[in-house]
Amino acid sequence: MSLDNIANVKMNIQNAYKFIVAEVSEGSDKKIIVRVGTNMMERHYEIDDALTEELTESNTPVLYKVLGGGFVQSNWWKKEIILFGESKDYGQEPDRSKTVKLIQNEFTNYEIKAEV
């Protein structure tokens, strides 16, 4: 299975609270993906567990590692998404601006921001 078959971003705008960023690899091919949890009480490691399950169920023979994560404030009626903070489980991903770009590519009619 090609890495192209793995969604770059999985996010429910109306129920977005925490996110992780992971590097997925198949041989020498690599890509960065974002997964967003849908439960306010969910921990970052539980989003990681869901990604493991997603890749296992799809029989995708890839490896991945979580690079970090943070929190999401989604305002769907204003068409705005704000990324902030860092994961207590994994720390902040290395480059938040790349995370913003990945999400912006999926939600082109939203303004995506990162708070420092």
ROLO-39447 format. One line per 3 residues: number of its first residue (from 0); for each residue y, x, z of N, C-alpha, C. Coordinates in pm, 1 decimal. Layout:
# ROLO-39447
NUM	Y:X:Z:Y:X:Z:Y:X:Z | ...
//
This chain:
# ROLO-39447
0	-119.0:85.0:0.0:0.0:0.0:0.0:123.8:88.4:0.0 | 218.4:52.9:-79.1:341.9:128.1:-91.3:437.4:95.6:22.9 | 518.5:192.0:59.6:621.6:167.8:161.7:720.5:61.0:115.8
3	730.4:41.0:-15.4:820.4:-62.3:-68.6:778.5:-201.6:-23.1 | 652.1:-218.9:13.0:603.6:-349.1:57.9:635.3:-378.0:204.5 | 692.2:-280.7:273.6:731.9:-299.1:413.1:880.3:-333.2:414.8
6	914.4:-446.5:474.3:1054.7:-490.4:479.1:1140.7:-386.9:550.6 | 1258.5:-361.2:495.5:1351.1:-267.6:558.3:1402.0:-321.3:691.8 | 1428.4:-452.4:694.5:1483.1:-516.1:814.3:1412.8:-649.2:834.8
9	1371.7:-675.4:958.4:1322.5:-807.9:996.3:1407.4:-853.4:1113.1 | 1481.8:-963.0:1087.9:1577.5:-1009.9:1187.8:1603.0:-1158.3:1170.3 | 1598.1:-1232.0:1280.7:1636.1:-1372.3:1282.3:1777.5:-1378.8:1338.4
12	1872.5:-1412.1:1253.7:2014.3:-1410.4:1290.8:2043.0:-1493.3:1416.0 | 1979.6:-1606.2:1430.8:2012.1:-1695.2:1542.1:1946.1:-1653.8:1673.4 | 1847.0:-1566.6:1668.5:1777.9:-1520.8:1789.5:1761.9:-1369.6:1785.9
15	1871.2:-1297.2:1790.2:1866.6:-1151.6:1784.0:1925.0:-1093.8:1912.5 | 1847.7:-1008.7:1979.3:1893.2:-954.0:2106.7:1880.0:-803.0:2116.3 | 1762.7:-749.9:2081.4:1737.7:-606.6:2089.6:1672.8:-561.0:1959.2
18	1690.4:-432.7:1926.6:1631.0:-381.2:1803.2:1574.4:-241.9:1825.0 | 1481.1:-205.9:1737.5:1432.3:-69.1:1729.1:1447.2:-21.6:1584.8 | 1459.2:108.7:1571.2:1461.2:173.6:1440.4:1339.6:265.9:1437.5
21	1261.8:256.1:1330.1:1140.4:337.2:1319.0:1136.7:407.8:1184.3 | 1074.2:523.7:1184.1:1047.0:595.7:1059.7:901.1:569.5:1025.1 | 879.2:514.1:907.2:744.9:482.4:859.6:709.4:584.9:752.5
24	586.4:634.5:757.5:547.3:734.6:657.1:408.1:706.8:603.8 | 393.7:740.6:476.9:265.1:732.8:407.9:255.7:860.9:324.9 | 174.9:954.2:371.6:172.9:1085.6:307.4:308.4:1151.9:325.8
27	367.3:1196.5:216.3:498.9:1261.0:224.5:614.1:1161.6:207.2 | 583.0:1035.7:176.0:686.8:933.2:160.7:727.7:880.1:297.4 | 860.1:863.6:317.0:911.5:813.4:444.1:1023.6:714.2:418.5
30	1039.4:621.4:512.8:1154.1:532.6:508.6:1186.5:486.6:649.7 | 1309.8:446.8:668.6:1357.1:398.0:797.6:1360.6:245.5:792.0 | 1310.4:181.9:898.0:1310.6:35.7:904.7:1370.0:-9.4:1038.3
33	1414.0:-135.1:1040.7:1470.8:-195.3:1161.5:1392.9:-322.1:1193.2 | 1357.1:-337.4:1319.7:1292.9:-459.3:1367.4:1371.8:-511.5:1486.2 | 1399.0:-641.8:1483.2:1482.0:-704.1:1586.0:1399.6:-807.6:1661.3
36	1401.5:-798.8:1793.0:1331.3:-894.1:1877.0:1402.2:-1027.9:1880.4 | 1327.9:-1132.9:1916.6:1384.3:-1268.2:1915.7:1389.0:-1331.8:2054.5 | 1353.5:-1255.2:2157.0:1350.0:-1309.1:2292.4:1439.9:-1223.8:2380.4
39	1533.4:-1287.4:2449.7:1628.8:-1214.9:2531.8:1559.7:-1127.9:2637.4 | 1445.5:-1173.1:2686.6:1375.0:-1100.5:2791.7:1280.4:-993.0:2737.1 | 1265.4:-986.6:2605.9:1175.1:-891.5:2541.9:1226.8:-748.8:2561.1
42	1135.5:-656.1:2587.7:1171.3:-514.8:2599.8:1156.2:-447.1:2463.7 | 1220.2:-333.4:2448.6:1212.3:-260.4:2322.8:1068.2:-221.5:2289.7 | 989.8:-183.9:2389.6:850.8:-146.2:2362.3:769.9:-264.8:2311.7
45	811.1:-387.3:2345.3:740.6:-505.1:2293.8:771.7:-526.8:2145.0 | 890.8:-489.0:2102.3:923.1:-493.3:1958.8:838.3:-388.5:1886.3 | 821.3:-273.2:1948.6:733.0:-168.9:1896.7:589.9:-222.3:1884.3
48	541.3:-291.8:1987.0:407.5:-350.8:1981.8:395.0:-449.9:1866.0 | 500.0:-530.4:1844.9:499.1:-628.3:1734.9:494.8:-557.5:1599.6 | 563.0:-443.0:1588.1:559.1:-366.8:1463.1:418.3:-312.4:1439.5
51	354.6:-262.6:1543.4:215.6:-216.3:1530.9:127.3:-329.3:1479.6 | 143.9:-446.7:1538.5:65.3:-562.8:1496.9:94.9:-601.0:1351.7 | 223.3:-600.0:1315.0:263.3:-632.6:1176.8:196.1:-538.9:1077.4
54	199.2:-410.4:1104.8:141.4:-312.5:1011.9:-10.9:-319.6:1011.6 | -70.7:-346.8:1125.6:-216.4:-359.7:1134.1:-264.6:-481.7:1057.6 | -198.0:-594.6:1076.6:-238.0:-718.3:1008.3:-222.0:-710.0:857.6
57	-126.4:-630.2:812.7:-105.1:-618.6:669.2:-192.8:-510.2:606.6 | -280.7:-449.3:689.7:-366.5:-340.8:642.3:-287.5:-230.3:574.4 | -171.8:-201.6:630.6:-85.2:-97.7:575.6:-123.6:36.8:636.5
60	-177.3:128.6:555.8:-221.5:257.3:610.1:-104.5:354.5:625.9 | -18.3:327.3:720.9:98.2:411.8:741.8:103.8:455.8:887.8 | 180.4:559.0:909.5:212.3:604.2:1044.3:357.8:570.4:1069.2
63	394.0:553.8:1195.8:535.6:533.6:1225.2:567.8:586.5:1363.5 | 694.8:616.8:1381.4:743.2:654.8:1513.5:877.8:587.5:1535.7 | 898.1:541.7:1657.7:1024.1:477.7:1692.7:1127.2:586.6:1718.1
66	1242.9:573.5:1652.5:1348.7:672.3:1665.9:1449.5:635.4:1774.7 | 1453.3:507.7:1810.4:1548.2:461.1:1910.6:1579.6:315.5:1887.2 | 1682.5:267.3:1953.6:1719.5:127.9:1937.9:1840.7:93.3:2021.5
69	1865.9:-36.0:2030.7:1981.1:-82.9:2105.1:1980.5:-233.9:2113.7 | 2099.7:-289.0:2117.1:2117.2:-432.3:2135.4:2195.0:-491.5:2018.7 | 2175.3:-621.6:1996.8:2238.5:-692.4:1886.0:2314.9:-811.8:1942.4
72	2437.7:-825.5:1898.1:2513.3:-947.5:1925.0:2534.5:-1013.1:1789.4 | 2473.7:-1128.7:1771.9:2478.5:-1197.8:1643.7:2563.7:-1323.4:1656.7 | 2662.7:-1332.2:1570.3:2749.9:-1448.7:1568.1:2739.5:-1508.3:1428.6
75	2637.5:-1594.4:1408.8:2608.6:-1644.6:1273.9:2717.1:-1736.3:1221.4 | 2791.3:-1805.2:1307.1:2896.8:-1893.6:1257.6:3019.7:-1814.7:1213.8 | 3038.2:-1692.1:1267.1:3146.3:-1603.9:1221.3:3096.4:-1504.5:1116.4
78	2964.0:-1507.8:1092.1:2901.9:-1413.4:998.1:2928.8:-1268.5:1041.0 | 2895.5:-1240.8:1166.6:2921.3:-1109.3:1223.5:2801.8:-1063.9:1307.2 | 2765.3:-936.5:1291.7:2657.1:-875.9:1369.7:2712.1:-746.9:1429.5
81	2696.5:-732.8:1560.8:2744.5:-613.2:1629.8:2625.7:-543.2:1694.7 | 2612.9:-414.2:1668.9:2510.0:-330.8:1730.6:2574.8:-248.3:1841.0 | 2508.2:-238.9:1954.7:2567.4:-162.8:2064.6:2458.8:-114.0:2160.3
84	2495.8:-22.9:2247.1:2408.4:24.7:2352.9:2289.5:103.9:2303.4 | 2197.6:126.7:2395.9:2077.2:202.3:2362.7:1957.3:146.1:2436.9 | 1842.8:169.6:2380.4:1716.5:125.4:2438.7:1686.2:205.3:2565.7
87	1645.7:136.2:2670.2:1601.7:206.0:2791.3:1464.4:270.0:2768.2 | 1389.6:219.1:2671.9:1256.6:272.7:2641.9:1261.7:393.1:2547.1 | 1354.5:391.8:2449.4:1354.8:493.7:2343.6:1487.4:564.8:2322.6
90	1592.1:526.1:2392.5:1723.7:584.1:2368.3:1785.5:525.3:2241.9 | 1898.4:580.5:2201.5:1966.5:533.8:2079.8:1911.3:607.5:1958.3 | 1902.5:538.2:1848.0:1856.8:600.8:1724.5:1954.5:711.8:1684.3
93	1909.1:811.9:1606.2:1992.9:928.3:1574.7:2123.0:897.1:1500.2 | 2121.8:796.5:1412.2:2240.6:769.3:1330.9:2263.6:618.6:1321.0 | 2348.4:566.5:1406.5:2375.3:422.2:1408.9:2436.6:375.2:1277.4
96	2513.7:460.8:1210.6:2575.6:419.3:1083.2:2469.0:387.8:977.6 | 2355.8:457.7:979.8:2246.2:427.7:886.5:2182.4:293.4:920.3 | 2173.8:262.1:1049.2:2119.7:132.8:1090.8:2211.0:20.6:1042.4
99	2341.1:41.7:1057.1:2439.2:-56.8:1008.8:2421.3:-79.3:859.3 | 2405.0:27.1:782.2:2389.1:15.3:636.7:2261.7:-60.4:599.2 | 2151.9:-31.4:669.4:2026.9:-102.7:641.1:2043.6:-252.7:663.5
102	2105.4:-289.5:774.3:2125.9:-431.6:803.6:2225.4:-493.2:705.7 | 2330.1:-418.2:670.6:2429.4:-468.6:575.0:2365.4:-496.6:439.5 | 2270.0:-414.9:398.9:2200.7:-435.9:271.2:2119.6:-564.9:270.8
105	2072.1:-608.1:386.9:1994.0:-731.2:397.9:2081.2:-854.9:419.3 | 2190.9:-838.3:488.6:2280.2:-949.4:522.6:2417.3:-921.7:461.7 | 2422.2:-931.9:330.2:2541.9:-892.2:255.9:2662.8:-981.9:282.5
108	2641.2:-1102.8:328.0:2754.4:-1191.6:354.1:2798.7:-1185.5:501.6 | 2748.7:-1086.3:576.7:2787.3:-1066.9:715.2:2866.7:-937.2:729.8 | 2953.3:-934.2:829.0:3018.6:-810.2:865.3:2932.9:-746.2:974.4
111	2890.5:-622.9:951.1:2806.7:-551.3:1046.3:2890.6:-441.2:1109.5 | 2891.6:-437.1:1242.7:2972.1:-338.0:1314.2:2885.1:-267.4:1417.2 | 2926.7:-147.2:1453.6:2862.5:-75.2:1562.7:2969.1:-41.3:1665.5
114	2942.8:-78.4:1790.5:3032.9:-42.8:1898.7:2984.6:86.2:1960.9 | 3078.0:167.9:1998.6:3043.7:297.2:2058.6:3020.9:280.3:2207.6
//
